Amino acid sequence: MILNCNLCGTPLADKLYDSGSAKSLTSLCTAHEGRTQVYVCQSCAHVQSIAMDNIDAYYDDSYDILVDSEEEDQIYEVVAGQMVYRTEHQVRVLRDKVTLASGMKILDYGCAKSATMRTLSRQIPGLEVHLFDVSDRYRPFWDKFIPAERGATFELPADWQGRFDVVTSFFSLEHMAQPQDALGKIAALLKTGGTFYGIVPNVLSNTADLIVVDHVNHFTPPSLAYLLRANGFEVQEISDSAHRGALVFIARKLAQPAAAQPPAQTEVHAIAQTARQIADFWQQAGARVQAFEQTLAADVPVALYGAGFYGAFIVSWLRQPQRIRCIIDQNAFLQGRQLHGVPVIAPADLPTDITTLLVGLNPAHAHQIVGDIPAFAGRSLNCFYL
Ligand SMILES: [Zn+2]
């Protein structure tokens, strides 16, 4: 089977990563039986994974992102011991970059619960918030802050065409097997001159994104720009600093779409090389987990730091995952729950008899995060870093 780039159509011949027979992990940190294979496009610098089988059913039935609780949220960062949650940060960045006012029509496309729009509608009374997703499971959340006719699932209402001042997409395009199709629909929903604003993971800084099996698309700045231009947008900004580990983009719908040119080959080659280094890191990381585990006595208990993706990766490679006694995470919403069959606890509650810590955090920030934890100061911990 020939796999083509789903942005520019070029055949993908350059495979970066192959999980082989190892289990894959989803963005929700669950194990998936399928194989993860990742390619880079030598024409537009897009990084692309082979789509999971039954991808539509996966999102409709099993994609339970934060559906347990209304207020549950993910930590964006910890500043001087204070948690900043993702929703709060997303709203702040959106308002910083796009002028929003009462009476404007805004649509969150692929919105899930849309905690972001809920917060925004509280902040800007009169803003006409609309929501769209490919599942009915979030309707009970939407009903609490928008009238029913401003929400749509599966099919876009015909009278939404050309209706919106702003369309947003928060961590959604990376899941779509046909992003060109989605962008065409989004362009049609906007008024001429309207703004498309979104966030996607930045695989070049959030390197775990490369091996997440349900992320078909791993956008790079040039591949994202290409996708936007190919759908009649003028790219106003692609920021790799407004949201950690992500690309924030702002694009304007043009009256007359211009032809999109692929990025310069020198830029494509540089990105392909960086993507290959990330892939090589992951290709070897599992073996490194097992090599560290071999240095431990058979019955040594360990704690895992990090209830997210990196932690799940470590668990998936341990020969004796039952040696994990607890998982440490600073997210208060997770503390007190069970994950991988053990309790999630706050750093201060790490039992004194556990002296080995497997650090399941992004290696770019892991040392600093662990070093900044007051409860670990003065403790002698044998730490493994990815
Ligand atoms: Zn391409």
Boltz pocket constraint, residues with backbone or C-beta under 6 A from the ligand:
constraints:
  - pocket:
      binder: B
      contacts: [[A, 5], [A, 6], [A, 7], [A, 8], [A, 9], [A, 10], [A, 41], [A, 42], [A, 43], [A, 44], [A, 45], [A, 46]]
      max_distance: 6.0
